[in-house]
Amino acid sequence: MKLNQAHPPVSIGMPVYNGERFIGKALDSILQQSYPYFQLLISDNCSTDRTAEICREYAARDSRIKYVRQSTNLGATANFRYVLDASVHERFIWAAADDWWDSDRLEHLVSALRPQDAVVSGAVRAYVDETPVAEFVPRSFAKGNWWRFLLREESRCEKTYYVYGLIWKDNAIDVFSEDFGNYWGDSIFCYRLLWKGHLTSVQGAALHVAKHPGSSGTKEAAKFRYSIARLICFAHPFAYYKRYAVATPGRHRYLVALAIPAKALMSQLHLWWRALYRIVLGRPFVHGALPGGARVMQNAKL
């Protein structure tokens, strides 16, 4: 298809490792997009299941798909960076191999992304396995509005899902760092983007997110989730708070450092409230399902 200014091309990067259970559904949702002007790069991180076979079948059917199998396992962070670096268009978006998209998602995001934006995201609908549990539209953040981003509790999820929005490639490369795969590293990545431009959300254009024991986010969070330190004094590891200060431009860094104790206190109070909500009141607490645009789906269990 002929590309022009009205239909700017998009690079989609999909890092994957052992994704046979979900990747077919993810690829189908991308190929069914109402906006067809894209190239999809799949980087297989030495999967040991049927991922390679599935991806090669899809690549043979659609010339917009390029499949690369790494010779050695790069690690998740390096695989995310690989598809970013190897992308060819100035508009870029990561696609998780275990998520799927509304058919008009890419069309809405392309039309919404402006030069002053760092990234544009749509709505998020979360599932535990195949059961829908929550839906929300991420809150928008103006460029450099660090205090609102910093003090926003992670359970609301708005901060993290911008990582799967439509990004200007140069901005993503500038702010990508090796801590991307660390505890809430996606949140720090989005915070770095905030200094490049607005984090803008739009209605619709839904990303459907599968939360399951094998997901990288679940594994990373589990390392700290049940620790005594978290229960008593640190809702998040100290290193996580420190990374906010390190990621802040010099003239604002001291203000962020001064705000971190307030951030830590608010996060701890919120953690205790969640424990009260779930254990004492016996009501389900669903990540991302809080006041301000989110709602718990009926019969949610998490």
TAZI-V83852 format. One record per residue. RES is the residue in one small letter. PHI is phi in degrees with one decimal (* if undefined). Layout:
# TAZI-V83852
res->RES phi->PHI
res->RES phi->PHI
This chain:
# TAZI-V83852
res->m phi->*
res->k phi->-75.9
res->l phi->-98.8
res->n phi->-147.0
res->q phi->-63.7
res->a phi->-75.1
res->h phi->-131.2
res->p phi->-64.9
res->p phi->-73.8
res->v phi->-126.1
res->s phi->-96.8
res->i phi->-112.0
res->g phi->-113.0
res->m phi->-123.2
res->p phi->-79.1
res->v phi->-149.4
res->y phi->-143.3
res->n phi->50.6
res->g phi->-105.3
res->e phi->-59.2
res->r phi->-67.8
res->f phi->-119.6
res->i phi->-64.8
res->g phi->-60.9
res->k phi->-65.6
res->a phi->-63.0
res->l phi->-67.4
res->d phi->-59.7
res->s phi->-66.6
res->i phi->-73.9
res->l phi->-68.4
res->q phi->-92.8
res->q phi->-63.8
res->s phi->-69.7
res->y phi->-103.3
res->p phi->-91.2
res->y phi->-90.7
res->f phi->-148.4
res->q phi->-123.9
res->l phi->-111.4
res->l phi->-107.3
res->i phi->-104.6
res->s phi->-112.4
res->d phi->-89.7
res->n phi->-88.0
res->c phi->62.3
res->s phi->-60.3
res->t phi->-109.2
res->d phi->-107.5
res->r phi->-87.9
res->t phi->-55.2
res->a phi->-60.1
res->e phi->-61.6
res->i phi->-64.6
res->c phi->-65.0
res->r phi->-64.9
res->e phi->-63.1
res->y phi->-67.2
res->a phi->-64.1
res->a phi->-69.8
res->r phi->-89.0
res->d phi->-138.5
res->s phi->-69.8
res->r phi->-76.5
res->i phi->-99.9
res->k phi->-117.6
res->y phi->-109.8
res->v phi->-126.5
res->r phi->-107.1
res->q phi->-69.3
res->s phi->-74.8
res->t phi->-136.4
res->n phi->-72.7
res->l phi->-79.6
res->g phi->91.6
res->a phi->-61.6
res->t phi->-61.7
res->a phi->-65.6
res->n phi->-71.5
res->f phi->-61.5
res->r phi->-68.5
res->y phi->-60.1
res->v phi->-68.5
res->l phi->-68.1
res->d phi->-64.4
res->a phi->-84.2
res->s phi->-70.3
res->v phi->-114.1
res->h phi->-112.0
res->e phi->-74.4
res->r phi->-99.0
res->f phi->-134.7
res->i phi->-148.4
res->w phi->-82.9
res->a phi->-125.1
res->a phi->-79.2
res->a phi->-72.6
res->d phi->-113.6
res->d phi->-115.3
res->w phi->-144.3
res->w phi->-116.4
res->d phi->-60.2
res->s phi->-65.7
res->d phi->-106.5
res->r phi->-61.5
res->l phi->-63.4
res->e phi->-59.6
res->h phi->-65.6
res->l phi->-67.9
res->v phi->-62.7
res->s phi->-70.2
res->a phi->-91.1
res->l phi->-69.5
res->r phi->-114.2
res->p phi->-57.6
res->q phi->-81.1
res->d phi->-87.3
res->a phi->-84.7
res->v phi->-162.2
res->v phi->-126.7
res->s phi->-123.9
res->g phi->-106.7
res->a phi->-70.0
res->v phi->-126.2
res->r phi->-125.1
res->a phi->-102.3
res->y phi->-131.4
res->v phi->-104.6
res->d phi->56.3
res->e phi->-113.4
res->t phi->-96.8
res->p phi->-67.8
res->v phi->-122.1
res->a phi->-161.1
res->e phi->-146.2
res->f phi->-162.6
res->v phi->-109.7
res->p phi->-55.9
res->r phi->-72.4
res->s phi->-80.8
res->f phi->-128.5
res->a phi->-73.4
res->k phi->-51.5
res->g phi->75.3
res->n phi->-80.5
res->w phi->-67.1
res->w phi->-65.2
res->r phi->-68.7
res->f phi->-65.6
res->l phi->-61.9
res->l phi->-82.4
res->r phi->-71.2
res->e phi->-66.4
res->e phi->-61.1
res->s phi->-61.1
res->r phi->-76.0
res->c phi->71.7
res->e phi->-56.6
res->k phi->-67.7
res->t phi->-85.1
res->y phi->-78.4
res->y phi->-64.9
res->v phi->-63.3
res->y phi->-105.2
res->g phi->-90.8
res->l phi->-85.0
res->i phi->-120.6
res->w phi->-71.7
res->k phi->-55.0
res->d phi->-59.7
res->n phi->-64.2
res->a phi->-62.3
res->i phi->-64.7
res->d phi->-62.2
res->v phi->-101.9
res->f phi->-68.2
res->s phi->-139.3
res->e phi->-68.8
res->d phi->-84.4
res->f phi->-53.9
res->g phi->-91.2
res->n phi->-79.3
res->y phi->-53.4
res->w phi->51.1
res->g phi->-63.3
res->d phi->-66.3
res->s phi->-66.5
res->i phi->-65.8
res->f phi->-58.3
res->c phi->-67.8
res->y phi->-62.7
res->r phi->-63.6
res->l phi->-61.5
res->l phi->-59.8
res->w phi->-85.0
res->k phi->-96.8
res->g phi->175.7
res->h phi->-72.2
res->l phi->-99.6
res->t phi->-112.7
res->s phi->-114.8
res->v phi->-130.6
res->q phi->-69.6
res->g phi->73.3
res->a phi->49.5
res->a phi->-72.3
res->l phi->-101.9
res->h phi->-99.4
res->v phi->-109.1
res->a phi->-93.3
res->k phi->-100.8
res->h phi->-150.6
res->p phi->-57.9
res->g phi->-87.2
res->s phi->-70.6
res->s phi->-63.0
res->g phi->-63.8
res->t phi->-63.8
res->k phi->-64.8
res->e phi->-66.4
res->a phi->-65.9
res->a phi->-64.7
res->k phi->-64.8
res->f phi->-119.2
res->r phi->-59.0
res->y phi->-108.1
res->s phi->-78.3
res->i phi->-64.8
res->a phi->-58.0
res->r phi->-65.2
res->l phi->-66.2
res->i phi->-90.4
res->c phi->-137.4
res->f phi->-133.9
res->a phi->-62.9
res->h phi->-134.9
res->p phi->-61.0
res->f phi->-58.1
res->a phi->-61.1
res->y phi->-66.2
res->y phi->-62.3
res->k phi->-61.6
res->r phi->-64.9
res->y phi->-61.6
res->a phi->-64.6
res->v phi->-62.2
res->a phi->-80.3
res->t phi->-91.9
res->p phi->-55.5
res->g phi->-47.9
res->r phi->-73.0
res->h phi->-104.2
res->r phi->-61.0
res->y phi->-67.6
res->l phi->-66.6
res->v phi->-63.9
res->a phi->-59.9
res->l phi->-68.4
res->a phi->-83.9
res->i phi->-61.0
res->p phi->-58.1
res->a phi->-65.5
res->k phi->-60.5
res->a phi->-62.0
res->l phi->-64.7
res->m phi->-63.0
res->s phi->-65.8
res->q phi->-67.1
res->l phi->-60.8
res->h phi->-67.0
res->l phi->-62.1
res->w phi->-65.6
res->w phi->-62.5
res->r phi->-63.0
res->a phi->-63.2
res->l phi->-60.5
res->y phi->-61.9
res->r phi->-86.9
res->i phi->-84.7
res->v phi->-81.8
res->l phi->-84.2
res->g phi->66.5
res->r phi->-110.8
res->p phi->-69.9
res->f phi->-108.1
res->v phi->-114.7
res->h phi->-55.6
res->g phi->92.4
res->a phi->-108.7
res->l phi->-133.1
res->p phi->-55.9
res->g phi->102.5
res->g phi->107.2
res->a phi->-107.7
res->r phi->-148.2
res->v phi->-79.5
res->m phi->-68.9
res->q phi->-60.4
res->n phi->62.6
res->a phi->-66.3
res->k phi->-137.4
res->l phi->-151.5
